[in-house]
Amino acid sequence: MKYTDFSRLLAERGNEVQGIHLGLHRITGVISSLGNPHLASPVLHIGGTNGKGSVAAMSDSILRHAGWKSGLYTSPHLVRLGERIRVNGCEIPPRRLAAVAEKVFQAESRLLRCGHIDRPLTYFEVLTACAFCHFASERVDVAVVEVGLGGRLDATNVVQPQVCVITGISYDHQALLGRTLSEIASEKAGIIKPGVPVVSGCRPGPGRKVIREQARALGAPLWELDRDIRLNLSPAKGGRCIMDLQTPRRRYARLRPGLAGLHQARNAALSVAAVEALKQLPAGPRAIRAGLRRVEWPGRMDLYDARRATLLDGAHNPEGARVLKDFLERAGNREVYLVFGVLRDKEVSSLAGTLFPLAKEIHLARVRNSRGMDPDEIASRLPRFRSRIRLHQDALDALRSAWERCPARGLVVVTGSLYLVGELIEAVRAESPPSVRGR
């Protein structure tokens, strides 16, 4: 199978979220027929509402710096599908992805013909099966796997992890996961397994209560941030921080996470604790220090020196917007020119209410996704900001307009959706010499 054929067949599965059919029987049937590749290596399974991708990227970086061959599965991608499936930091090549997918499609066809599964795999299930097959063939020492959506019925939840992480619980995807934090937490707590250590970043509230109850019911040892894991922060350049960290195993002084934003200190602490809990895959202090410092996770508080200073951040839910607001307020009094696009199923009024007051101008663009909200509709919902809003049907036009109108010492911020960031990141990079990137 050629990669172009694979891309077409995958696209025919429909939108990744709108076409979702939560449940494990299809993915279980297919990967069982492929020899259970998801059982070939130890797994660090990471769920939660926000921060799970960052925790996955940092955990993977630490493990690689410790000398382990690590597989990393994350979603969504920004530019290329291969970004989701990595081994030792390298994306799966297109030809290899197509070859793996061909085996997955063949297994799916056999099971459909004999009635062992009721319908074809979803977009996300196909890629999840491809990731497990690739990791098994590459004989990785460990697979770091990010939950796609929810947890209990997410396709990744076929794994038998060595460690689970719940980064935190907040509102997102309520139509699928529940309207209350307790309901959302119950879905995300579904990745907790009997006797398997859990590392939790949940703050006080109903989410933390649910995680505690689930861990207790399953006899899963629980390490909690702010109780068993403690950190002290001091600010550093570029919106980063220096942190002193105490885990149940060790004390680390003056760690320097490479990702910007004070919230990344909590994600770094969860990563360190999770790797420590992987007892059979030791990572010493030197690997932890280097892994945190050198991690890369594009599109999240990602600053570039383009035509104007440009920050990319895929804040797409209320908590993410609050984190971005805090980052911008700490950055000083630079004029902000916002490039904003959002999906229809997101809480646009909440996102805008948090971010729009910070902006001198707001350049609205449609996200190139079947769920993208029309800029006119966004503006109609937010009449109090209408004098600052400029409408664009094309995201690149919105970015160029923001660059042109932003003063020399201003800041252009691209946000509202990771899909929008993915559309524009190559254009931003093209205007940003590597030697003067904002990292």
N, C-alpha and C positions, 0 to 999 in steps of 0.2 A: 504494500500500500504506500502511495506517495503521501507526503505531508499535506499537500493541497487537498487530496481526497479526504484525509482524516479531518482537516479543518472544516470541510464542507459537511461531513457526516456529523461532526460534533455540533456544528451550528444548527443542524436540523433537529437536534434534541430540544431546542427552544431556549428561552432565557434561563440563566442559571438559577435565579430565585423564583421567578414566576412559574417555571416548569418543575419546581421541586415536588417530590412525593416522598415525604419523610417515612422512613422505615428501613429495616436492615435485611429483609429476606432476599431482596434482589442482589445486593452487593455480596451478601454471604454466599448465595448460590454460585455466583460467578467466580469469586475468588477461591471458593472450595474446589471448583472444577479446574482451577489453574494451579492447584497444589498448595493452597493456603500460604501465599507469599507474605501475607501480613504477620505471620508467626515466625518468620525467618530470623528476626533480630529483635533485641530489646527495644521498647518504644517508650518515649517520653511524650505523653498525650496532653495537649494544652487547650483548655477551653476558657470561657468567660466572655464578657461583652466587649470590652476594649482592652487593647494591650496584648492580646494573645499572639499576634504576629510578631510584635517586638520581643516578647519573651521567647518565642520560638527562634527568632534570628539570633538573639544573644546566647541562648542555650547551645544552639548549633555552633556558633563561633567559639564558645568556650571548649566544647568537646573536640572540635578540630584542632584548636591550639594545644589540647592535651595529647594530640597524636592519634585520636580515634577517627575512623572513617565514618562520617556522619551523613545520613540522608535527611533532607529537609523538605517537608510538604506544607505549603501555605496557600492561601487564597484571599482575595482574587489576585490576578496578575495585573501589572501596570501596562506593559507593552506586549510581551510575548508569553504565550502559554507555558513555554519551558521554564519561565521564572518560578512556577509553582513547584517544580520537581527538581531538586538539586542533590548532587552528591559531592561532598567535599567543596561546597561552594560553587560548583559548576552546574549550569543549567543542563537539563537533558537535551541533547541535540535533536533537531526536528526529525531527522531520519529515524533516529532511535525511538522517539515518541510515537511516530507512525507505526513502526514495527511492533512495538508493545501494544498499541491500541488495536492493531489487527488481530492479535491473539485474544484480546478482551472481547472484541466484537464477535469473533468466531465462537468463543465460549458462550456468549450471550445468545447467539443464534441457536446453538444446540439446546440450550435450556428453554428457550421460547418454544421451539418445535415440540419438545416432549412435555411442555406444560409445567416445568419445574419453577418457572418464574412467570408472573402474570403480565408483565409489560417490560419494554426495553429500559435499560439503565438511563438515569437522568444524566445531564451534562456533568454534574459534579461527581456522580458515581463512576462514570467512565474514567475521569481523571484520577479519582482515588484508587481505582483498581490499577491504573497504569503506574501510579506512584509505587504501590506495593510491589508490583512485578519488577519495576526498575531497581528498587532497593534490594530485592532478593537476588536479582541477577548480578548486581554489583557487589554483593556480599558486604553490605555496610555493617559496621559494628553496632550502630544504634540508629534508630529512625526518630526524628523529632517531627511530630505530627500535630498540626493545628486543626482544631475542629472547624468545620465549615459554617454550620448554623445550628445553634442550640447545643445539643450534646447527646441526649438519650437516644434519639432516632437519627442522628447524623451518620453519614456513611462511614466516617472514620471510626465510629464506635464499635467496629468489629475487632479492634485490636485488643490484645491482652497486655496492658502497659506495665512497666516497672514502676513508673511514677506518673501521677496526674497533677495538673496545675489548674486551678480556677483563678483567673486573674482578678475578677471582680464581677459584680452584678449590677447592671443598670438597664434602662429601657432601650429596646431595639427589637424590631421584628415582632411586635406584639401580636399581630394577626396570626402568627405561626406558633409563638412560644407562650402566649398568655398575656393578660392585661395587667397583672400585678407583679411586683418584684418577687414575691414568693413563688408564683407560678413559673416565672422565667428562671428563677434559681433552681426549681425542681427539674426543669429540662436540662439545665447545664450541669447539675449534680449527677445526671445520669451517666457521666463518664467515670464516676468513682466506682472502683471495683473492690470486692472483698479482700481485705488485708493489704491492699496496695497503698503506699504512702501518698498523701495528698498535701500539696502546698497551696495555700489560699491567700489571696490578696484582698479578700472581701472586707469592707469596712463595716462598722456596726450597723445593724439594720436587719430587715427580714431575710435578705440574701444570705448573710453570714449565718443566721440561725438555721436556715435550711441546709447549708453546706455542713455545718456542725452535726446536725441530726442525721444526715445521710452517712457521714463518715463514721459516726458512732454506731449506727445500725449495721454497717458492713464491717466493723472492726478495722477500719482503715486509719492508720496513724496520721494525725493531722498537725501540720506546722502552719501557724498563722502569722502573717505579717502584722507587726505592732504588738504581738504577744511573744511568740517564739523566735521571731526574726525582727531585729530592730536596726534602724539606721539613723544616722545623723548626717545632715547635709550642709554644705556651704556652696554658694554660687561660684561659678567659673565663667570664663569667656564664652561668648556665642550661645548663651542660654543653657549651657551645660552645668554640671555640678560635680563636686568632689564629695564622696560619701565614705563614711565609716560604717561598716556593716558587722553585725553580730548575728550569726546563725547558731542553731543548736550544736554545730560541729566546730566552728572556728570564728575567730575575729579577723576582719580585714580592715586595714587602715588606708585611707586616701585612695579608694578606687575611683577611677575616672571613666564613667560610661561614655562611649563615643556618640550616643544619640542625644540630640538636644531636647530640652524640656525637663523640668524638675520631676514630672510624672515618670520619666524614664528611670529614675532612681528606684522607684518601687518595682518596676518591671525587672530591673537589673537584680534587685534583691531576690525576687521570685526565681529568676534564672539560676542564680548561684545556689539557692537552697535546693532547687529541683535537681541540678547536676550533682550536688552532694548526696542526694537521696538515691542516685544511681550507683549503688555501692560497688557493683562489679565493673564500673567504668570510671575509675578515679581520675579526678582533675585537680591538680595541685594549685596553690595560690598563684604561681606564676602564670599558668594557663588561664585561670580565671581573670586575672588582671589584664592580660593581653587580649583575651577573647572579648571582654567588655569594651576595651578601648578601641579595638579595631573593627568592631561589628559595623556592617552597613545594612541599612533598611530604608531604601529610597521612598520618597513620597510622604514621609512622616516627619514633620518639623524639619524639612529638608531645604536648606538655604543655599541659593546660588547667586553669583554676581553676574547677572545677565545684563540686558540693556538697562535695567534697573535692578536693584536688589530684589530677589524674588523668592518667596517662601512657599513651598508646596506642602500641604498637609491635608490628608483625606478625611478630616473631621466630618462625620456623616450622621452623628446622633447627638443628643443633648450633652452627654458627658464629654464627648470629643470636642464639641464647640466650646464648652467651658474651659477645657484644658488649653485650647488654642487661644482663647481670650486672655487667660492668665499669662501665657507665654508672650503675647503681644504687649500686654500692659507692663510686663517686666522689662521688655526690650526698650522702653523709653517712649519719647513723644514723637516718633517718626510718623509722618502722614501715611495712612494705609489706603491703598487702592485695591479693592476686593474684586477678584474674578470668581464668580460663584455659580455653580450648577448643582442640581439636586435631583434625586429620583422621586417619583410620585409617591412612593410608599414611605417616605421619610417625613419627619416632623419639621416641615419647612418653617413654620411660624416660630418654633422654638429655636431652631438653628439661626434664623435671621434675627430674632429678638436678642440673641446673645452676641452675634458678630457684626451685624449691620451698624449699630451705633458707633463702632470703632472706626468706621471707614469714611473717608472723605468722599469717595465715589464707589459705587457698586456696579460692576459690569456683569450682567446676567447673561448666561449662555446655556443652551440646551446640551445636556450630556448625551453623547452618541451611544444611546442604549434604549432599548424598547421601553424602559421604565422612566426615561428622562422626562422631566417636567418642562413645559414650554415656558420661556422667559416671561411672556405676557401674563401667564397664569401666576407665576411667582410675584410679579409686580402688582397684580390685581389683589393679591392677598395681603399686601403690605403697603397700603396707601400712604402711611406716615413717612415712608422712606422714598416716596416717588421722586422727589426733587433731586435725589442723589443717584438714582438708578439710570443706567444706560442699557439698552437692550441689544443683544446680538444673537443671531441664529447660529453662528459658528463660534466654537470655543477659541480657535486661533485668532479670529478677529477680535474677540473680547480681550485676549491677552495682549495683542499688539496695541489696542486702544489704551489699555491700562498702562502699558509701558510708555506710550507717547504722552499721556496726560500726567503721569506721576513725576513729581519734581526729583531732582538729582539725589536728594537725601531721603526720599520717600521709600516706601516698601510696597511691592505688589504681592498680594497673598492669594494663592489659588487654593480653593477649598470647597467643601460641600459634598464631595464624593470622590472616592478613590478612582472611579472611572474617569472623572474630569481630569484628575492629576495624571492618569495614564495617557490621556489624549494629548496633554501639553508638555509632559516631562522631556520628550525628545527635543521639542522646540526650545525649551528653556536651556537644556544642556548645550544645544548648538550655539547659543549665544554666551556660553559660560566657559572660558578657558579653564581646563582642569586645575591649573596652578593657582587659580584664585577662587575656586569653589568655596562656599561658605562653611565647609566642615572644618 
